[in-house]
Amino acid sequence: MLEQIVRILRNRKLVFLQALVLVPLIVGIVSARQPKEYTAKANLLFRPPPTALLGTSAADSGFVDPTREAATNDALVSLGTVAELTARRLGRGITAGEVRDSVEVSASGDSNIVEIAATTRSPTLSASMANAYGEAYIDFRRNAERAQLQEAIQLVERSLARLAPNQLGGVQERALRNRLDNLRLAQALQTGEAELVQRASRPTSPSGPHTKRNVLLGVVLGGVLGFGLAALFERVDRRIKTVDQLEQVYGLPVLARVPRTGALAGLGRRALLDGTGAPLRGADSEAFRALRANLRYFNVDRPLSSILIASPTPGDGKSTVARGLALAMAEMGDNVVLVETDLHKGDLSSDLGGDEPRGLSSVLAGHRDIDDALVEVPLGPDRMAGSRRLSVLPSGPVPPNPSELLDSDRMRTVIEELEDRFELVIFDSPPISVVSDAVSLVPQVSGIVIVSGLGQTRRDAAVDFRKQLNLLGGYALGVVANLAPVERGGYYYRNSPALRA
């Protein structure tokens, strides 16, 4: 699980970082532009009803659930009637809706205290609103209780009026009059069972917006959103990104991992043929040496006289791999020839000092023999191999019928002659999925090396390419993972420019 998370963040770090930066930045800008708000708080204390004045005791009143009583008090304080009373008290054109939007009522733990918090853009208005709200509730509760006691008083008065003449002055009359006096006293002393124990004072500092808190929350939200988007993009992205995925899709071993390096970017076709390309060093050279060694190791029971370097899509770097392998083998003393079979690339004879076009197309057309068409590329005295040379058969002039030439008997003869003269013939193939020129070469070579760019080749293209090779009867030797990123300090380099030849 952790490895998958790390892989997603590594492959989609740009998406993750953009969300991680942009979300808190937007939140911070929006929060900073919001007007300042001020919160004032007042506290209400609820008191038990005056049972002694009503002629009852706590035992007579029955059990009172404190939780239910607190919930009832909270509900009463939050009534819309209280907001309307508050708006009338404040005046200034303030409506009951504005009061409801500005006031928040909350209980203070398990106590009988309720906190009234009023938040507005004016510190004076916030304090006035909190106090007015508390006073409005007390008045509302006092009037309600007094009205209830008035009903009881009227009931006792009617009972007194219905007494018979022989009951006047008796025990029953005295009891009713005593009850009536207690109710009137309770009505006069009624406070609404609530008291504004702490009035709100004018706040000196704003309570919002909470820019720092909002930015921190934005960082968390940005991280979650960024990872979610990264995981989504990773899921819908069909490109092959790891060596394990290459082996799984192709069902073949990975013969070598070619790194992303700027040195390989200079290993172009012209630089190779005119000898101006820089020699391969370090990780670049080791990658192709490993490819050379693995080609021999994985095919000890099968003679390997020619290989076709092919890829499912353009941009996978197959031409660079073909040139790098040919250079590495020539530097190590192998008698190898590189044949450019992409007859659409054009002729470089004039740039190489030739007076007439030469190359594979000229040989296949019968205008030149192989010796005249071959170009000997000196490896230079500064290279490890000293004065060794690499033989290259360029593509030559662009013919009108590339497919017919590559599928001709003359091409088969050329392949046989090159295999007799060289230890290994390396064919640089055009993308088979784009043009069909090299299809005829698949069954004629000893083996095929598939080049796929990590983060470049799509899974469906790789699957189709593998099926196409099977249908053509091609013998796939293995896969080269091109554009391979690895950890800093490892065998290859991560931050070098991408190579896509």
C-alpha positions in Angstrom: 0.0 0.0 0.0 2.8 2.4 1.0 4.7 1.5 -2.1 1.7 2.3 -4.3 1.2 5.6 -2.6 4.8 6.6 -3.2 4.6 5.5 -6.8 1.4 7.6 -7.4 3.1 10.7 -5.8 6.2 10.2 -7.8 4.5 9.7 -11.1 1.9 12.5 -10.5 3.9 14.8 -8.3 3.1 17.9 -10.4 -0.7 17.3 -10.0 -0.2 16.8 -6.2 2.0 19.8 -5.8 -0.3 22.1 -7.8 -3.3 21.2 -5.7 -1.2 21.5 -2.5 -0.2 25.0 -3.4 -3.2 26.4 -5.3 -6.0 25.3 -2.9 -4.5 27.0 0.3 -3.5 30.0 -1.9 -7.0 30.5 -3.1 -8.4 29.9 0.3 -6.0 32.4 1.8 -6.9 35.1 -0.8 -10.6 34.6 -0.4 -10.3 34.6 3.4 -8.1 37.7 3.4 -10.6 39.6 1.2 -13.6 38.8 3.5 -14.6 41.7 5.8 -13.6 41.5 9.5 -16.2 40.2 11.9 -16.5 40.7 15.7 -18.1 38.3 18.2 -19.6 39.4 21.5 -20.8 36.9 24.1 -23.4 37.1 26.9 -24.3 34.3 29.4 -27.8 33.3 30.6 -28.3 31.4 33.8 -31.5 29.3 34.2 -33.0 29.1 37.7 -35.5 26.6 39.1 -39.1 27.8 39.5 -40.1 29.4 42.8 -41.9 26.2 44.2 -42.0 27.6 47.7 -44.0 30.6 46.7 -46.4 28.4 44.7 -47.1 26.3 47.9 -45.3 23.2 46.5 -42.1 21.3 47.4 -39.5 19.7 45.3 -40.9 16.3 46.2 -44.4 17.3 45.1 -43.1 18.7 41.8 -41.9 15.3 40.7 -38.6 14.2 39.0 -37.1 16.6 36.5 -34.6 15.3 33.9 -31.8 17.8 33.8 -30.8 16.8 30.2 -34.3 17.2 29.0 -34.7 20.5 30.8 -31.4 21.8 29.3 -32.5 20.8 25.8 -35.9 22.5 26.4 -34.1 25.7 27.5 -31.8 25.7 24.4 -34.8 25.3 22.2 -36.7 28.1 23.8 -33.7 30.5 23.6 -33.4 29.7 19.8 -37.1 30.4 19.0 -37.8 32.8 16.2 -40.0 34.8 18.5 -36.9 35.8 20.5 -35.2 37.0 17.3 -38.2 39.1 16.5 -38.2 40.7 20.0 -34.5 41.3 19.7 -34.9 43.0 16.3 -37.6 45.3 17.7 -35.3 46.2 20.7 -32.4 47.0 18.5 -34.2 49.0 15.8 -31.8 50.5 13.2 -33.7 48.6 10.5 -32.3 45.2 11.7 -34.7 42.3 10.8 -35.4 39.1 12.7 -33.7 37.2 9.9 -30.5 39.1 10.3 -30.6 38.4 14.1 -31.0 34.7 13.5 -28.1 34.7 11.1 -25.9 36.6 13.5 -26.7 34.9 16.8 -25.6 31.4 17.9 -26.9 29.9 21.1 -24.9 27.0 22.8 -25.1 25.3 26.1 -22.0 25.5 28.4 -21.3 21.9 29.2 -23.7 20.2 31.7 -24.4 23.5 33.6 -27.5 25.7 33.5 -25.6 28.4 31.6 -26.3 29.2 28.0 -23.9 31.3 25.9 -25.3 33.8 23.4 -22.7 34.8 20.8 -23.5 37.5 18.3 -21.2 38.0 15.3 -21.4 41.1 13.1 -19.1 43.5 11.2 -19.5 46.1 14.0 -18.1 45.4 17.5 -20.7 47.7 19.1 -23.6 46.1 17.3 -22.3 42.6 18.3 -22.4 43.5 22.0 -25.7 45.2 21.7 -27.3 42.3 19.9 -26.0 39.7 22.3 -27.3 41.7 25.3 -30.6 42.5 23.6 -31.1 38.9 22.7 -30.6 37.8 26.3 -33.0 40.5 27.6 -35.6 39.6 24.9 -35.5 36.0 26.0 -35.9 36.9 29.6 -38.9 39.2 28.8 -40.4 36.5 26.6 -40.0 33.9 29.3 -41.2 36.3 32.1 -44.4 37.3 30.1 -45.1 33.6 29.4 -44.7 32.6 33.1 -46.8 35.6 34.3 -49.6 34.7 31.8 -49.6 31.2 33.1 -49.8 32.4 36.7 -52.5 34.9 35.8 -54.6 31.9 34.6 -54.0 30.2 37.9 -55.0 33.4 39.8 -58.2 33.6 37.8 -59.0 30.0 38.5 -58.6 30.5 42.3 -60.7 33.7 42.1 -63.5 31.8 40.4 -63.3 29.1 43.1 -63.6 31.7 45.8 -66.7 33.2 44.1 -68.4 29.8 44.0 -68.1 29.2 47.8 -71.4 28.7 49.6 -72.3 31.2 52.4 -71.7 28.6 55.1 -68.2 28.1 53.7 -67.1 31.7 54.0 -64.6 32.2 56.7 -64.0 28.5 56.9 -60.9 26.4 56.3 -61.5 26.1 52.5 -61.8 29.9 52.0 -58.6 30.5 54.0 -56.8 27.9 52.0 -57.9 29.5 48.7 -57.0 33.0 49.8 -53.6 31.8 50.9 -53.1 30.1 47.5 -54.2 33.3 45.8 -51.7 35.5 47.8 -48.9 33.1 46.9 -49.8 33.2 43.2 -49.9 37.0 43.1 -46.6 37.2 44.9 -45.0 34.7 42.5 -46.4 36.7 39.6 -44.9 39.9 41.0 -41.5 38.3 41.5 -41.4 36.4 38.2 -38.1 36.7 36.4 -38.7 34.2 33.6 -36.5 31.6 35.4 -33.4 33.1 33.7 -30.9 35.8 34.5 -28.4 37.6 32.3 -25.4 36.9 34.6 -22.8 38.2 32.2 -23.4 41.0 29.8 -21.5 41.1 26.5 -18.8 43.7 26.2 -17.6 45.4 23.1 -14.9 43.1 21.5 -11.5 44.8 20.8 -10.2 42.4 18.2 -11.9 40.7 15.2 -13.0 37.0 15.5 -12.9 36.4 11.8 -12.0 35.7 9.1 -9.6 33.0 10.5 -7.1 33.3 7.7 -4.3 31.2 9.2 -6.7 28.5 10.2 -8.3 28.5 6.8 -5.0 28.3 5.1 -4.0 25.3 7.2 -7.3 23.6 6.4 -6.6 24.5 2.8 -3.3 22.7 2.9 -5.0 19.6 4.3 -7.7 19.9 1.7 -5.2 20.5 -1.1 -3.2 17.5 -0.1 -6.3 15.2 0.0 -7.6 16.7 -3.3 -4.1 16.5 -4.9 -3.7 12.9 -4.0 -7.2 12.0 -5.1 -6.6 13.6 -8.5 -3.2 12.0 -8.8 -4.7 8.6 -8.0 -7.5 9.2 -10.5 -5.1 10.2 -13.3 -2.9 7.3 -12.5 -5.8 4.9 -12.8 -7.1 6.2 -16.1 -3.6 6.7 -17.5 -2.8 3.6 -19.7 0.9 4.3 -20.2 3.4 1.8 -18.9 5.5 3.4 -16.1 7.5 0.6 -14.5 9.7 -2.2 -15.5 7.4 -4.7 -13.8 4.5 -3.5 -16.0 6.7 -4.0 -19.1 7.5 -7.6 -18.2 3.8 -8.2 -17.4 2.5 -6.7 -20.6 5.0 -8.3 -23.0 5.6 -11.5 -21.1 9.4 -11.0 -21.8 12.4 -10.2 -19.7 13.8 -6.7 -19.5 17.2 -6.9 -21.1 18.4 -3.4 -20.1 17.2 0.0 -18.7 18.4 3.0 -20.7 18.4 6.2 -18.6 17.2 9.6 -19.4 20.4 11.5 -20.2 21.5 14.4 -22.2 24.4 12.5 -23.7 22.1 10.1 -25.4 20.2 13.1 -26.8 23.3 14.0 -28.8 23.5 10.5 -30.3 21.5 11.5 -33.4 21.7 10.0 -36.9 23.8 12.7 -38.3 26.2 12.8 -35.3 26.7 9.1 -35.6 27.4 9.0 -39.3 29.8 12.0 -39.3 31.6 10.9 -36.1 30.8 14.1 -34.2 28.8 12.4 -31.5 30.2 12.3 -28.0 31.4 8.9 -26.8 29.1 7.1 -24.4 30.4 7.1 -20.8 29.2 6.1 -17.4 25.6 5.0 -17.1 25.0 5.4 -20.8 27.7 3.0 -21.8 26.9 0.6 -19.0 23.3 0.3 -20.1 24.2 -0.8 -23.6 26.9 -3.1 -22.4 24.3 -4.7 -20.2 22.1 -5.1 -23.2 24.9 -6.7 -25.2 25.7 -9.1 -22.4 22.0 -10.0 -21.8 21.4 -10.7 -25.5 24.1 -13.4 -25.3 23.0 -14.7 -21.9 19.3 -15.1 -22.8 20.0 -16.8 -26.1 22.8 -19.2 -25.5 21.0 -22.0 -27.3 20.0 -20.0 -30.3 22.4 -18.5 -32.9 21.9 -14.8 -33.0 23.2 -13.3 -36.3 20.7 -10.4 -36.8 18.3 -8.5 -34.6 15.5 -6.0 -35.4 15.2 -3.1 -33.0 11.4 -2.3 -33.0 8.9 -0.4 -30.9 5.1 -0.1 -30.9 4.9 3.6 -31.2 7.1 6.6 -32.3 9.0 8.3 -29.5 10.0 5.2 -27.7 13.7 5.7 -28.6 14.3 2.6 -30.7 16.7 4.4 -33.1 18.8 5.7 -30.2 18.9 2.2 -28.6 20.0 0.7 -31.9 22.8 3.2 -32.3 23.9 2.9 -28.7 24.0 -0.9 -28.9 25.9 -0.8 -32.1 28.4 1.7 -30.7 28.9 -0.3 -27.5 29.5 -3.6 -29.3 31.9 -1.9 -31.8 33.9 -0.3 -29.0 34.2 -3.7 -27.3 35.6 -5.2 -30.5 32.5 -6.9 -32.0 32.2 -6.9 -35.8 28.8 -5.3 -36.0 26.8 -3.4 -38.7 23.9 -1.0 -38.1 21.4 -1.0 -40.9 18.8 1.8 -41.2 15.7 0.2 -42.6 13.5 3.3 -42.3 13.6 4.3 -45.9 11.5 7.4 -45.2 14.3 9.2 -43.3 16.1 10.6 -46.4 19.6 10.6 -47.7 22.7 12.1 -45.9 25.2 11.3 -48.6 25.8 14.9 -49.6 26.3 15.9 -45.9 28.8 13.0 -45.5 31.0 14.1 -48.5 29.5 11.7 -51.0 29.1 12.7 -54.6 26.3 10.3 -55.3 23.4 9.0 -53.2 24.2 5.8 -51.4 22.5 3.6 -48.8 20.2 0.7 -48.4 17.7 2.0 -50.9 20.4 2.3 -53.6 21.6 -1.3 -52.9 18.0 -2.6 -53.2 17.4 -0.7 -56.4 20.6 -2.2 -57.9 22.4 1.2 -58.2 25.2 0.2 -55.8 26.7 -2.8 -54.1 26.9 -3.2 -50.3 30.6 -2.2 -50.1 29.9 1.1 -51.8 26.9 1.8 -49.6 28.5 1.0 -46.3 29.8 3.9 -44.2 32.7 3.3 -41.8 32.4 5.4 -38.7 35.7 5.9 -36.9 35.3 5.6 -33.1 38.1 8.0 -32.6 41.3 7.8 -30.6 39.7 9.2 -27.5 37.3 6.3 -27.2 38.1 3.3 -25.1 38.3 1.0 -28.2 41.0 3.1 -29.8 40.9 2.9 -33.6 38.0 0.6 -34.0 35.2 1.4 -36.4 31.5 0.9 -36.7 30.0 -0.1 -40.0 26.7 1.6 -40.9 24.4 1.1 -43.9 22.3 4.3 -44.1 18.8 4.3 -45.4 19.7 6.1 -48.6 17.5 8.2 -50.8 13.8 8.0 -50.2 12.3 5.5 -52.8 8.8 5.6 -54.1 8.1 2.0 -52.9 9.8 1.4 -49.5 7.6 -1.6 -48.7 8.2 -3.4 -52.0 12.0 -2.9 -51.6 12.1 -4.3 -48.1 10.0 -7.3 -49.1 12.0 -8.1 -52.2 14.3 -11.0 -52.9 17.2 -8.5 -53.1 16.6 -7.6 -49.4 16.7 -11.2 -48.4 20.0 -11.5 -50.3 21.4 -8.4 -48.5 20.4 -9.8 -45.1 22.2 -13.1 -45.9 25.3 -11.3 -47.1 25.5 -9.0 -44.1 25.0 -12.0 -41.7 27.9 -13.7 -43.4 30.2 -10.7 -43.2 29.4 -9.5 -39.7 29.0 -11.1 -36.3 25.7 -9.3 -35.7 23.5 -7.2 -38.0 21.4 -4.6 -36.1 18.3 -3.4 -38.0 16.9 0.0 -37.0 13.2 -0.4 -37.8 10.5 2.2 -38.4 7.5 2.0 -36.0 5.7 -1.1 -37.2 2.4 0.2 -35.9 2.7 3.3 -38.1 4.2 2.0 -41.3 4.2 -1.5 -42.6 7.6 -1.3 -44.3 9.5 -3.4 -41.7 6.8 -6.1 -41.4 8.6 -8.3 -43.9 11.8 -8.2 -41.8 10.2 -9.7 -38.7 10.4 -13.3 -39.8 13.7 -12.9 -41.5 15.9 -11.8 -38.5 17.2 -14.0 -35.7 15.4 -12.1 -33.1 13.6 -8.9 -32.2 14.4 -6.5 -29.4 11.4 -4.4 -28.3 12.0 -0.9 -27.1 9.4 0.8 -24.9 9.6 4.2 -23.3 8.5 4.2 -19.7 5.8 6.8 -19.3 5.5 6.9 -23.1 4.2 3.5 -24.4 0.5 2.9 -23.9 -0.5 -0.5 -22.6 -3.0 -1.2 -25.4 -0.3 -0.3 -28.0 2.1 -2.7 -26.4 -0.4 -5.6 -26.3 -1.3 -5.0 -30.0 2.3 -4.9 -30.9 3.1 -8.2 -29.1 0.1 -9.9 -30.9 1.3 -8.5 -34.2 4.8 -10.0 -33.7 3.3 -13.4 -32.8 1.1 -13.3 -35.9 4.2 -12.5 -38.1 6.2 -15.3 -36.5 8.7 -13.0 -35.0 11.0 -14.3 -32.2 11.1 -11.6 -29.4 14.2 -11.7 -27.4 13.2 -9.2 -24.7 12.4 -5.7 -23.9 14.5 -2.5 -23.4 13.1 -0.1 -20.9 14.0 3.3 -22.3 13.6 6.6 -20.5 14.0 4.8 -17.2 13.9 7.0 -14.1 15.5 5.8 -10.9 16.3 7.2 -7.5 19.0 9.8 -7.2 22.4 8.3 -6.5 21.4 5.0 -8.2 22.6 3.5 -11.4 20.8 5.9 -13.6 19.8 9.5 -13.4 16.3 10.9 -12.8 16.5 14.6 -13.7 18.1 14.5 -17.1 16.2 15.5 -20.2 14.0 12.9 -21.8 15.4 11.1 -24.8 12.9 10.4 -27.6 14.4 9.6 -30.9 
